[in-house]
Amino acid sequence: MAEIEIAILERDALSRRLGDEAALRRQVLAVETERNEHRRCICWQFTSRDARNKLERLYPVKGDGPAGELVTEGAGLEGQEP
């Protein structure tokens, strides 16, 4: 998520040259304020299950867990369902 937010900041605030550090700070603050006021968020394009399928080599399925849940190796996806 941090990489996505940095890319947004780069696109919206850093896409052109700024005269000095104060101008940079003002521009970054303006982008942050606009995103926070409008409650902008990251719109994920796929579910946890889709991510497991696409990134199978990074999060291999170990087998079925309790109640038929998928049990995966790797951080961040364990026990989560879409």
Backbone bond lengths (Angstrom), bond angles and torsions (degrees), N, CA, C in turn:
res aa  C-N    CA-C-N  psi(-1)  N-CA   C-N-CA  omega(-1)  CA-C   N-CA-C  phi
1 M - - - 1.441 - - 1.526 111.03 -
2 A 1.310 116.01 -36.39 1.462 118.71 -179.38 1.523 110.84 -61.32
3 E 1.339 116.79 -40.23 1.459 120.03 -179.95 1.524 111.09 -63.13
4 I 1.325 117.50 -36.89 1.460 121.51 179.41 1.523 110.07 -67.03
5 E 1.323 116.93 -45.30 1.466 120.36 179.34 1.531 111.06 -64.16
6 I 1.323 117.25 -38.30 1.470 120.38 177.69 1.527 109.92 -64.32
7 A 1.335 117.04 -41.41 1.465 120.44 178.60 1.526 111.14 -63.00
8 I 1.331 117.16 -39.64 1.466 120.92 177.46 1.522 109.94 -64.02
9 L 1.318 116.69 -45.40 1.464 120.97 178.25 1.526 110.77 -61.13
10 E 1.322 116.46 -42.52 1.463 120.57 179.11 1.529 110.51 -62.06
11 R 1.318 116.78 -44.47 1.465 120.79 -178.43 1.527 111.65 -66.67
12 D 1.345 116.54 -44.42 1.458 120.32 -173.42 1.529 114.69 -85.99
13 A 1.317 117.56 -30.43 1.463 119.56 -173.72 1.524 113.59 -113.78
14 L 1.306 117.36 -26.07 1.465 119.32 -170.89 1.516 113.27 -115.81
15 S 1.323 117.58 15.61 1.458 120.75 -175.94 1.533 112.51 -77.02
16 R 1.325 117.04 -7.04 1.465 120.32 179.10 1.517 109.09 -139.07
17 R 1.302 116.05 163.26 1.468 120.58 -179.75 1.524 109.95 -71.51
18 L 1.305 115.57 140.17 1.460 121.82 176.73 1.521 108.03 -115.90
19 G 1.323 115.86 146.52 1.458 121.27 -172.71 1.512 116.10 -63.85
20 D 1.319 116.37 -38.96 1.461 118.89 -176.60 1.530 109.69 -156.99
21 E 1.332 115.72 179.02 1.463 121.20 -177.20 1.533 111.24 -63.40
22 A 1.316 117.93 -36.58 1.468 120.94 179.94 1.534 110.43 -63.16
23 A 1.320 117.02 -40.48 1.467 120.76 177.75 1.527 110.60 -65.29
24 L 1.312 117.13 -39.40 1.463 121.97 176.35 1.526 110.57 -60.55
25 R 1.330 116.30 -48.35 1.469 120.39 179.80 1.530 111.20 -60.71
26 R 1.335 117.71 -42.09 1.469 121.05 178.58 1.528 111.41 -62.53
27 Q 1.329 115.78 -43.04 1.465 120.08 -178.77 1.528 111.30 -65.69
28 V 1.324 116.92 -44.86 1.466 120.80 178.27 1.523 110.00 -62.25
29 L 1.318 117.90 -44.18 1.457 121.56 178.61 1.526 110.93 -61.14
30 A 1.328 117.39 -40.26 1.468 120.71 179.22 1.525 111.18 -63.18
31 V 1.330 117.12 -42.53 1.467 120.42 179.17 1.527 110.12 -66.31
32 E 1.327 117.61 -45.45 1.466 121.46 178.85 1.524 110.78 -59.70
33 T 1.318 116.67 -45.90 1.463 121.34 -178.28 1.525 110.53 -62.31
34 E 1.326 117.34 -45.28 1.464 120.89 -179.84 1.524 111.02 -61.84
35 R 1.328 117.44 -44.72 1.475 120.77 -179.55 1.524 110.65 -65.41
36 N 1.320 117.46 -40.43 1.467 120.61 -179.57 1.528 111.91 -69.84
37 E 1.342 117.27 -42.33 1.465 120.29 -179.34 1.521 112.15 -64.18
38 H 1.326 116.19 -36.29 1.463 120.12 -179.65 1.524 112.30 -92.46
39 R 1.333 115.42 6.24 1.462 121.81 179.93 1.532 111.72 49.25
40 R 1.315 115.18 47.14 1.462 120.53 178.93 1.523 109.01 -66.67
41 C 1.300 116.03 142.96 1.457 120.06 179.53 1.526 109.23 -139.04
42 I 1.290 114.93 172.85 1.453 121.39 177.34 1.520 107.32 -86.63
43 C 1.311 117.08 126.98 1.467 121.77 178.25 1.522 107.75 -97.68
44 W 1.325 115.40 103.95 1.458 120.07 -178.66 1.515 109.62 -69.25
45 Q 1.311 117.01 140.97 1.452 122.71 -175.53 1.529 113.39 -93.08
46 F 1.326 117.70 -9.85 1.455 118.47 -179.91 1.524 110.13 -149.39
47 T 1.335 115.41 162.73 1.457 122.06 -177.30 1.527 110.41 -85.53
48 S 1.322 115.80 172.93 1.465 120.77 176.93 1.525 110.68 -60.39
49 R 1.322 116.08 -40.42 1.476 119.74 179.53 1.531 110.04 -63.58
50 D 1.328 117.64 -43.60 1.467 120.75 177.71 1.528 110.54 -61.28
51 A 1.323 116.25 -40.38 1.469 120.20 178.95 1.526 110.24 -63.63
52 R 1.330 117.06 -41.82 1.468 119.88 178.02 1.521 110.75 -59.66
53 N 1.336 116.35 -42.59 1.463 119.74 179.81 1.524 111.03 -65.25
54 K 1.314 117.11 -45.33 1.457 121.27 -177.33 1.533 111.85 -69.42
55 L 1.323 116.44 -36.57 1.465 121.69 -176.06 1.529 111.53 -107.89
56 E 1.310 116.01 35.14 1.461 121.14 -173.97 1.529 113.13 -54.77
57 R 1.331 116.32 -37.90 1.469 118.09 -178.61 1.532 111.38 -68.39
58 L 1.340 117.76 -25.82 1.460 120.46 178.60 1.520 112.07 -86.32
59 Y 1.329 116.93 -29.20 1.462 122.53 -178.89 1.520 109.27 -129.43
60 P 1.335 117.71 69.57 1.466 119.21 -177.43 1.527 111.63 -65.48
61 V 1.326 115.62 143.53 1.461 121.39 178.63 1.511 108.04 -79.22
62 K 1.336 116.29 128.70 1.460 121.56 -180.00 1.520 111.14 -89.71
63 G 1.322 117.11 -27.75 1.462 120.36 -177.88 1.508 110.12 150.94
64 D 1.318 116.27 -173.51 1.456 120.91 179.90 1.518 110.49 -84.33
65 G 1.299 114.61 137.51 1.457 121.27 176.68 1.518 109.74 -97.55
66 P 1.324 117.17 -162.93 1.456 120.78 178.65 1.528 110.29 -61.13
67 A 1.303 116.57 142.67 1.469 124.09 177.36 1.532 111.44 59.23
68 G 1.337 117.53 29.46 1.456 121.17 175.70 1.515 115.43 74.83
69 E 1.352 118.46 11.63 1.458 120.97 179.71 1.520 110.16 -72.07
70 L 1.318 115.85 146.58 1.458 120.40 174.46 1.511 108.90 -73.54
71 V 1.310 116.33 137.27 1.457 121.43 175.47 1.510 106.50 -113.13
72 T 1.333 116.49 123.39 1.457 120.80 -177.19 1.500 110.72 -118.96
73 E 1.323 114.53 158.58 1.460 120.76 170.63 1.512 107.21 -92.82
74 G 1.312 117.47 149.87 1.464 120.44 178.09 1.511 110.31 107.36
75 A 1.320 115.33 154.54 1.460 121.15 -176.39 1.507 111.18 -83.71
76 G 1.330 115.36 149.70 1.446 121.11 167.80 1.505 116.52 93.72
77 L 1.330 120.10 -18.43 1.458 120.49 -178.10 1.515 113.11 -118.36
78 E 1.295 117.74 -3.20 1.456 120.29 -172.64 1.521 111.18 -66.91
79 G 1.331 114.65 127.08 1.452 121.11 174.21 1.529 114.76 72.53
80 Q 1.326 119.26 1.31 1.455 121.26 -179.46 1.508 109.76 -89.58
81 E 1.277 116.37 138.22 1.451 122.26 174.46 1.516 108.14 -118.26
82 P 1.309 118.29 153.31 1.475 120.28 -178.45 1.511 112.97 -61.27
